[in-house]
Amino acid sequence: MMFEGGAKSVFAPLCGKSLDLIWMYNRGHTVVGAEIAEQAVQELFSEKKLDVHVQHVEGVGPLYKSTDGTDGRLQVYVGDLFDLTKYRDLLLSSLKKDGQYYLMIIDYDPAVWPGPPHNITDQRVRQLYGEYCNIEMMQESNLTGISNPDNKASGGNAPPAKPKSAGAALRTSSYLYDRYYKITFK
Ligand SMILES: C[S@@+](CC[C@H](N)C(=O)[O-])C[C@H]1O[C@@H](n2cnc3c(N)ncnc32)[C@H](O)[C@@H]1O
């Protein structure tokens, strides 16, 4: 559905060397990815035998850009997306003036889990994007108190197990929210 009505521009954060990137590129879309592991990015281009040009983008890092047909429609930035300010700058520089950015965040007590996924508050979203963008919270799901699957085997009566995973740790948080935002330029 997302690809109806002609060529689109797609941003793919944490893209790795996912085959989806090539799938979209081969159908004429412009695909901009971001990935921390440079080796994955090199392999993405070499395994698909795509000619590539690498340039350095100030404040971000290397940018791998396809040169097939000189259209540069496949681009992957190598950088750390957990730096939220850098991520915002990269994202907003790739977003068209009338583009839409859908953001999903998870908000929990950071004392229970160091991430990933990292805790991001509503206030942090507004601090990052509020100066440049309209921010519409489309949905908020309160997941506080959902049961911990680690305790199920004991009938739920055992003391909370030491969390073995992010999912289990997040369920021990005194608050847990999913929030979905639509972000557009002012
Ligand atoms: C679970 S993989 C998903 C890869 C791809 N989206 C797919 O579906 O095959 C997560 C990817 O995020 C990348 N990654 C992890 N931490 C990152 C960070 N801080 N900044 C950018 N990329 C990161 C990893 O190197 C990995 O390629």
The ligand as an ORCA input file, in Angstrom:
! r2SCAN-3c Opt
* xyz 0 1
  C      18.186     -6.509     14.062
  S      19.289     -5.804     12.864
  C      18.112     -5.388     11.627
  C      18.755     -5.236     10.271
  C      17.758     -4.972      9.119
  N      16.848     -3.881      9.389
  C      16.988     -6.229      8.771
  O      15.779     -6.267      8.954
  O      17.635     -7.173      8.321
  C      19.679     -4.257     13.622
  C      20.728     -3.472     12.879
  O      20.934     -2.252     13.574
  C      22.298     -1.931     13.548
  N      22.568     -1.050     14.688
  C      22.654     -1.402     15.988
  N      22.929     -0.349     16.753
  C      23.000      0.726     15.928
  C      23.261      2.108     16.150
  N      23.510      2.591     17.354
  N      23.249      2.927     15.076
  C      23.014      2.433     13.825
  N      22.783      1.128     13.561
  C      22.768      0.281     14.606
  C      22.994     -3.263     13.643
  O      24.334     -3.189     13.200
  C      22.086     -4.141     12.782
  O      22.503     -4.163     11.439
*
